[in-house]
């Protein structure tokens, strides 16, 4: 008898196997118990017939509760009506634990309750599917860059200075010195790009934003490529190619979960094909004005502004050349209008907003020093960053993509809290 996983059960038709797992659901017709068992790789219907098993095995099946852990043995049979197309004719059950009454039941539960029990909620079919898709998405993200000659260079989580602005930093003591949790690996990417030309980092980032919107997490994962000798147009093209590939591969691999479990309208994802529309910030502001939106030119787009803009498009689109005043200190000014920056956001339709942000970086040392002064940032803390402009400065550009926002868009999820195993929100640090 061999141990196997449910995902591989199709190879074992006619054989007796052993599966370790948990009871997902049970029902009985008197002389037969129908057990749905999950093992983390899939679900399988297990049939316990009173006439075919010892009395103690049949009685054991009757004592099983939801999420009881067990090892179950039986003969694999093909049955198109069963979950996954196969079922198990049970020959034996070894109980590891009869679980206490499970707190998450088929009835409706409020979101606070589900989030308090996130460690258990992960076992549900919806949450399980979302996180399985996440794992695939992460794999495709890495493979996109790896297959194009990018070098993955890890960047520090503890940093001595800000990247995206000092108001959203988490400060901590670093053996008597001030340190901050990283907002982005981008500054360090610029150093490694000088060594490897094309690099990316992929890790957790932290923003101390007091925001309760459905698009924000306090801790999230971001992938950030940086390319030497690239400009704004180059990086927009890279972002477009990247988005088309990772969404396309995710849809190809997980269409069944997206459609059958998450009920996602995948026709919206099938439209993610090149070219993506590209409009300037000025054009976007005019469009908002024409739609009667009370938008003040010079400000950043709010969630409602992004949603209104996206109503005109059936795929992600770029908004480029934002005012320099609302972008980070390192953004290269537009040669045609220094009040604008060579920056870009990619916005998703269906109200999902910004999923990519990036642009071209300042490579002139004197200009960068002036920008640091204008933003009230200490030159000393950025001494190493200025060194990159002293020793072989070069034009370069990059972007950042938040995994959770992209996953929410792909899965059609209304709130990013379901896109990460244990979300950290403004009012939530547990479990």
Residue pairs with C-beta under 8 A, 6 or more apart in sequence:
1 16
1 17
1 18
1 73
2 12
2 15
2 17
2 18
3 17
3 18
3 19
3 20
4 11
4 12
4 17
4 18
4 19
5 19
5 39
5 40
5 41
5 42
6 19
6 21
6 37
6 38
6 39
6 41
6 42
6 43
6 44
6 84
7 41
7 42
8 41
9 17
9 19
9 42
9 44
9 76
9 84
9 86
9 88
10 85
10 86
12 76
13 76
13 77
13 78
13 86
14 75
14 76
14 77
15 75
15 76
16 73
16 74
16 75
16 76
16 91
17 73
17 74
17 76
17 88
18 71
18 72
18 73
19 37
19 39
19 44
19 71
19 72
19 73
19 88
20 39
20 69
20 70
20 71
21 37
21 38
21 39
21 40
21 69
21 70
21 72
22 37
22 38
22 39
22 67
22 68
22 69
22 70
22 99
22 123
23 35
23 36
23 37
23 64
23 65
23 66
23 67
23 68
23 70
23 99
24 36
24 37
24 38
24 43
24 66
24 67
25 35
25 36
25 66
26 33
26 34
26 35
26 36
26 61
26 64
26 66
27 33
27 34
28 34
28 62
31 49
31 50
31 51
32 47
32 48
32 49
32 50
33 47
33 48
33 58
33 61
33 62
34 45
34 46
34 47
34 48
35 45
35 46
35 47
35 48
35 61
35 64
35 72
35 90
36 43
36 44
36 45
36 46
36 83
37 43
37 44
37 46
37 70
37 72
37 88
38 44
38 123
42 83
42 84
43 83
43 84
43 125
44 82
44 83
44 84
44 86
44 87
44 88
45 79
45 82
45 83
45 87
45 88
46 72
46 74
46 87
46 88
46 90
47 74
47 87
47 88
47 89
47 90
48 57
48 58
48 61
48 90
48 93
49 89
49 90
50 58
52 89
52 90
52 91
53 90
53 91
53 92
57 90
57 91
57 92
57 93
60 93
60 95
61 90
61 93
63 95
63 98
64 70
64 93
64 95
64 98
65 98
65 99
65 100
65 101
65 102
66 99
66 102
67 99
67 102
67 123
68 95
68 96
68 97
68 98
68 99
69 95
69 96
69 97
69 99
70 93
70 94
70 95
70 96
71 93
71 94
71 96
72 88
72 90
72 92
72 93
72 94
73 90
73 91
73 92
73 93
74 88
74 89
74 90
74 91
74 92
75 88
75 89
75 91
76 86
76 87
76 88
77 86
77 87
77 88
77 89
78 85
78 86
79 85
79 86
79 87
102 120
103 117
103 120
104 114
104 117
104 120
104 121
104 124
114 121
115 121
115 417
115 423
115 428
116 430
116 431
118 421
118 422
118 423
118 431
119 422
119 431
121 127
122 128
122 131
122 421
125 261
126 261
126 262
126 418
127 418
129 254
129 257
129 261
129 262
130 262
130 407
130 411
130 413
130 418
130 419
131 421
132 254
132 257
133 250
133 254
133 257
133 258
133 407
133 410
133 411
134 403
134 407
134 419
134 420
136 249
136 250
136 253
136 254
137 246
137 250
137 403
137 406
137 407
137 410
138 202
138 221
138 403
140 245
140 246
140 249
140 250
141 202
141 223
141 242
141 246
141 401
141 403
142 152
142 202
144 242
144 245
144 246
145 152
145 198
145 200
145 223
145 225
146 152
148 198
149 198
150 198
150 199
150 200
150 225
151 192
151 196
151 198
151 199
151 200
152 199
152 200
152 201
152 202
153 188
153 189
153 192
153 196
153 199
153 200
153 201
154 201
154 203
155 182
155 185
155 188
155 189
155 192
155 201
155 203
156 182
156 185
156 188
157 181
157 182
157 203
157 204
158 172
158 174
158 179
158 180
158 181
158 182
159 179
159 180
159 181
159 182
160 177
160 178
160 179
160 180
160 381
161 180
161 377
161 378
161 381
161 382
162 169
162 180
162 183
162 377
163 182
163 183
163 184
163 186
163 187
163 328
164 183
164 184
164 207
164 328
165 183
165 328
166 377
167 208
168 183
168 207
168 208
168 209
169 180
169 181
169 183
169 208
170 180
170 181
170 206
170 208
171 178
171 179
171 180
172 179
172 180
172 181
173 179
181 206
182 203
182 204
182 205
182 206
183 205
183 206
183 207
184 205
184 222
184 224
184 400
185 201
185 203
185 205
185 222
185 224
186 224
186 226
186 398
186 400
187 330
187 385
188 201
189 199
189 200
189 201
189 224
189 225
189 226
189 398
190 226
190 361
190 385
190 388
190 396
190 398
191 384
191 385
191 388
192 199
192 226
193 199
193 226
193 227
193 228
193 396
193 398
194 228
194 388
194 392
194 394
197 227
197 228
197 229
198 225
198 226
198 227
198 228
199 225
199 226
200 223
200 224
200 225
200 226
201 223
201 224
202 221
202 222
202 223
202 224
203 221
203 222
204 219
204 220
204 221
204 222
205 219
205 220
205 221
205 222
206 218
206 219
207 216
207 218
207 220
208 218
209 216
209 218
209 426
210 426
211 426
212 425
212 426
212 427
213 303
214 414
214 415
214 416
215 303
215 352
215 353
215 405
215 408
215 416
216 416
216 425
216 426
217 404
217 416
217 417
217 420
217 423
217 424
217 425
218 424
218 425
218 426
219 423
219 424
220 402
220 403
220 404
220 416
220 420
221 402
221 403
221 404
221 420
222 400
222 401
222 402
222 403
223 400
223 401
223 403
224 398
224 399
224 400
224 401
225 238
225 242
225 398
225 399
226 396
226 397
226 398
227 234
227 235
227 238
227 396
227 397
227 398
228 394
228 395
228 396
229 394
229 395
229 396
230 238
230 360
230 395
230 396
230 397
230 398
231 342
231 360
231 395
231 397
232 320
232 332
232 342
232 343
232 344
232 359
232 360
232 397
234 397
235 344
235 358
235 359
235 360
235 397
235 398
235 399
236 278
236 318
236 320
236 344
238 399
239 318
239 344
239 346
239 356
239 358
239 399
239 401
240 274
240 275
240 276
240 318
241 274
242 401
243 272
243 276
243 316
243 346
243 355
243 356
244 272
244 273
244 274
246 406
247 269
247 272
247 410
248 272
250 410
251 258
251 266
251 269
251 270
251 410
255 266
258 264
258 266
258 269
258 410
258 411
258 412
259 266
262 411
262 412
262 413
263 412
264 410
264 411
264 412
265 412
268 314
268 349
268 350
268 412
269 410
271 314
271 315
272 315
272 316
273 315
276 315
276 316
276 317
276 318
276 346
277 313
277 315
277 317
277 318
278 317
278 318
278 320
279 287
279 317
279 318
279 319
279 320
280 319
280 320
280 321
281 319
281 320
281 321
281 322
281 323
281 340
282 321
284 301
284 309
284 319
285 295
285 297
287 309
287 312
288 295
288 305
288 308
288 309
289 295
291 308
293 304
293 305
293 308
295 301
295 305
298 323
298 325
298 326
299 326
300 322
300 326
301 309
301 319
301 345
301 354
303 353
306 347
306 351
306 353
306 354
307 351
307 353
309 317
309 319
309 347
310 317
310 347
310 348
310 349
310 350
310 351
310 352
310 353
311 349
313 349
314 349
315 349
316 346
316 347
316 348
316 349
316 355
317 346
317 347
317 349
318 344
318 345
318 346
318 347
319 344
319 345
319 347
320 342
320 343
320 344
320 345
320 359
321 334
321 337
321 340
321 341
321 342
321 343
321 344
322 340
322 341
322 343
322 345
323 339
323 340
323 341
324 331
324 333
324 338
324 339
324 340
324 341
325 339
327 341
327 343
327 359
329 368
329 371
329 372
329 374
329 375
329 377
330 361
330 362
330 368
330 371
331 341
331 342
331 343
331 359
331 360
331 361
331 362
332 341
332 342
332 359
332 360
332 361
332 362
332 363
332 395
333 339
333 340
333 341
333 342
333 362
333 367
334 340
334 341
334 342
341 359
342 359
342 360
342 397
343 357
343 358
343 359
343 360
344 356
344 357
344 358
344 359
344 399
345 354
345 356
345 357
346 354
346 355
346 356
346 357
346 399
347 353
347 354
347 355
348 354
348 355
348 405
348 409
350 409
350 412
352 405
352 408
352 409
353 405
354 405
355 401
355 402
355 405
355 406
355 409
356 399
356 400
356 401
357 399
357 400
358 397
358 398
358 399
358 400
359 397
359 399
360 395
360 396
360 397
361 395
361 396
361 397
361 398
362 368
362 371
363 389
363 393
363 394
363 395
363 396
364 389
364 393
365 386
365 389
365 390
365 393
368 385
368 386
368 389
369 379
369 386
372 378
372 379
372 382
373 379
379 386
403 419
404 416
404 419
404 420
405 416
405 419
407 413
407 419
408 414
408 415
408 416
408 418
408 419
411 419
413 419
416 423
417 423
417 425
422 431
